[in-house]
Amino acid sequence: IELEIEGEVQHNWRTAVVAITFIITVLLWICDRWTGVGSNTVAMIPIVVFAFTGVIKARDLEEINWSVIWMVAGGFALGLALNESGLAENVIKSIPFGSWSPVIILLASGIICYILSNFISNTATAALLVPILAVVCKGMGDSLNSIGGTPTVLIGIAVAASVAMTLPISTPPNAIAHSTGLVEQKEMMKIGLTMGIIGLVLGYALLFVLGEMHVW
């Protein structure tokens, strides 16, 4: 692959504004536990700063691929709808987790998360399933100790959601890659499914070992 990038980096006041804003935004995201400012609110800071300082202008906004943004936002909307309507909770409760072995619960929750995450975005799926499974795990008590307890199941959700990338809607990087027109959806599905299976096997194998060792 040969890339030709024309132009050069300009060191001016705009560079300083972007650098400082970037650092402040990341620090606020990391320190939200102490500041009490939510990640959504923090995400507005760059928008406000860049708009008022003129770093981003109206023409820049016109060049944004809004269809990709709406596609990703649609995935979040589906996740919120499943949660707010109670459908997701009813589906989870209909599964007899209490009668299953801890290993089956770990694997089943990961598979459910992986399937959902391919259709309603990684972040939305994790935000949807983690609170529900936390309640389920709490109700199971000490029976999960053999696999490391509740943290193992919840970290498994994060792993499963992170490796789901078969569709453009699965995660913003996929959507951006698809928007270039250089990646077809069938190609993304084939490669994404392969990488997802490899990621699930490796991730859950490591997770199971660490859980057995009671690392957390």
Contacts in CASP RR format, 6 or more apart in sequence:
PFRMAT RR
TARGET T0000
AUTHOR 0000-0000-0000
METHOD contacts of the structure
MODEL  1
IELEIEGEVQHNWRTAVVAITFIITVLLWICDRWTGVGSNTVAMIPIVVF
AFTGVIKARDLEEINWSVIWMVAGGFALGLALNESGLAENVIKSIPFGSW
SPVIILLASGIICYILSNFISNTATAALLVPILAVVCKGMGDSLNSIGGT
PTVLIGIAVAASVAMTLPISTPPNAIAHSTGLVEQKEMMKIGLTMGIIGL
VLGYALLFVLGEMHVW
9 15 0 8 1.000
14 53 0 8 1.000
14 55 0 8 1.000
17 49 0 8 1.000
17 50 0 8 1.000
17 53 0 8 1.000
17 55 0 8 1.000
18 50 0 8 1.000
18 55 0 8 1.000
21 45 0 8 1.000
21 46 0 8 1.000
21 49 0 8 1.000
21 50 0 8 1.000
22 46 0 8 1.000
24 45 0 8 1.000
25 42 0 8 1.000
25 43 0 8 1.000
25 45 0 8 1.000
25 46 0 8 1.000
28 35 0 8 1.000
28 37 0 8 1.000
28 42 0 8 1.000
28 45 0 8 1.000
29 39 0 8 1.000
29 42 0 8 1.000
32 38 0 8 1.000
32 39 0 8 1.000
32 42 0 8 1.000
49 55 0 8 1.000
50 56 0 8 1.000
65 176 0 8 1.000
65 179 0 8 1.000
67 179 0 8 1.000
68 168 0 8 1.000
68 172 0 8 1.000
68 175 0 8 1.000
68 176 0 8 1.000
68 178 0 8 1.000
68 179 0 8 1.000
71 168 0 8 1.000
71 169 0 8 1.000
71 175 0 8 1.000
72 121 0 8 1.000
72 169 0 8 1.000
72 172 0 8 1.000
72 175 0 8 1.000
74 169 0 8 1.000
75 119 0 8 1.000
75 120 0 8 1.000
75 121 0 8 1.000
75 124 0 8 1.000
75 169 0 8 1.000
76 120 0 8 1.000
76 121 0 8 1.000
76 123 0 8 1.000
76 124 0 8 1.000
78 119 0 8 1.000
78 120 0 8 1.000
78 124 0 8 1.000
79 88 0 8 1.000
79 120 0 8 1.000
79 121 0 8 1.000
79 124 0 8 1.000
79 125 0 8 1.000
79 127 0 8 1.000
79 128 0 8 1.000
80 124 0 8 1.000
81 87 0 8 1.000
82 88 0 8 1.000
82 120 0 8 1.000
82 128 0 8 1.000
83 89 0 8 1.000
83 127 0 8 1.000
83 128 0 8 1.000
88 128 0 8 1.000
88 129 0 8 1.000
88 132 0 8 1.000
89 132 0 8 1.000
92 129 0 8 1.000
92 132 0 8 1.000
92 133 0 8 1.000
92 136 0 8 1.000
95 108 0 8 1.000
97 105 0 8 1.000
97 108 0 8 1.000
97 136 0 8 1.000
97 140 0 8 1.000
98 105 0 8 1.000
98 136 0 8 1.000
98 140 0 8 1.000
98 143 0 8 1.000
100 108 0 8 1.000
102 140 0 8 1.000
102 143 0 8 1.000
102 144 0 8 1.000
102 146 0 8 1.000
102 147 0 8 1.000
102 149 0 8 1.000
103 147 0 8 1.000
103 208 0 8 1.000
105 140 0 8 1.000
105 144 0 8 1.000
105 153 0 8 1.000
106 147 0 8 1.000
106 152 0 8 1.000
106 153 0 8 1.000
106 156 0 8 1.000
106 204 0 8 1.000
106 207 0 8 1.000
106 208 0 8 1.000
107 204 0 8 1.000
109 129 0 8 1.000
109 133 0 8 1.000
109 153 0 8 1.000
109 156 0 8 1.000
109 157 0 8 1.000
109 160 0 8 1.000
110 156 0 8 1.000
110 157 0 8 1.000
110 159 0 8 1.000
110 160 0 8 1.000
110 200 0 8 1.000
110 204 0 8 1.000
111 160 0 8 1.000
112 129 0 8 1.000
113 125 0 8 1.000
113 126 0 8 1.000
113 129 0 8 1.000
113 156 0 8 1.000
113 157 0 8 1.000
113 160 0 8 1.000
113 161 0 8 1.000
113 164 0 8 1.000
114 160 0 8 1.000
114 161 0 8 1.000
114 163 0 8 1.000
114 164 0 8 1.000
114 196 0 8 1.000
114 200 0 8 1.000
115 164 0 8 1.000
116 125 0 8 1.000
116 128 0 8 1.000
116 129 0 8 1.000
117 125 0 8 1.000
117 126 0 8 1.000
117 160 0 8 1.000
117 161 0 8 1.000
117 164 0 8 1.000
117 170 0 8 1.000
118 164 0 8 1.000
118 165 0 8 1.000
118 166 0 8 1.000
118 167 0 8 1.000
118 170 0 8 1.000
119 167 0 8 1.000
119 169 0 8 1.000
119 170 0 8 1.000
120 128 0 8 1.000
120 169 0 8 1.000
121 169 0 8 1.000
121 170 0 8 1.000
121 171 0 8 1.000
122 161 0 8 1.000
122 162 0 8 1.000
122 164 0 8 1.000
122 170 0 8 1.000
122 171 0 8 1.000
123 161 0 8 1.000
125 161 0 8 1.000
125 164 0 8 1.000
126 157 0 8 1.000
126 158 0 8 1.000
126 161 0 8 1.000
129 157 0 8 1.000
130 154 0 8 1.000
130 157 0 8 1.000
133 153 0 8 1.000
133 154 0 8 1.000
133 157 0 8 1.000
134 150 0 8 1.000
134 154 0 8 1.000
137 144 0 8 1.000
137 149 0 8 1.000
137 150 0 8 1.000
137 153 0 8 1.000
137 154 0 8 1.000
138 150 0 8 1.000
144 150 0 8 1.000
144 152 0 8 1.000
144 153 0 8 1.000
146 212 0 8 1.000
147 153 0 8 1.000
147 208 0 8 1.000
147 211 0 8 1.000
147 212 0 8 1.000
148 211 0 8 1.000
148 212 0 8 1.000
148 214 0 8 1.000
148 216 0 8 1.000
149 211 0 8 1.000
151 216 0 8 1.000
152 207 0 8 1.000
152 208 0 8 1.000
152 210 0 8 1.000
152 211 0 8 1.000
152 216 0 8 1.000
155 207 0 8 1.000
155 216 0 8 1.000
156 203 0 8 1.000
156 204 0 8 1.000
156 207 0 8 1.000
159 199 0 8 1.000
159 200 0 8 1.000
159 203 0 8 1.000
159 204 0 8 1.000
159 207 0 8 1.000
160 200 0 8 1.000
163 195 0 8 1.000
163 196 0 8 1.000
163 199 0 8 1.000
163 200 0 8 1.000
163 203 0 8 1.000
164 170 0 8 1.000
164 171 0 8 1.000
164 196 0 8 1.000
165 171 0 8 1.000
165 173 0 8 1.000
165 174 0 8 1.000
165 188 0 8 1.000
165 192 0 8 1.000
165 195 0 8 1.000
165 196 0 8 1.000
166 188 0 8 1.000
166 189 0 8 1.000
166 192 0 8 1.000
166 193 0 8 1.000
166 196 0 8 1.000
167 174 0 8 1.000
167 185 0 8 1.000
167 188 0 8 1.000
167 189 0 8 1.000
168 174 0 8 1.000
168 175 0 8 1.000
168 177 0 8 1.000
168 178 0 8 1.000
168 179 0 8 1.000
168 185 0 8 1.000
168 188 0 8 1.000
169 175 0 8 1.000
174 188 0 8 1.000
177 183 0 8 1.000
177 188 0 8 1.000
178 185 0 8 1.000
178 188 0 8 1.000
210 216 0 8 1.000
END
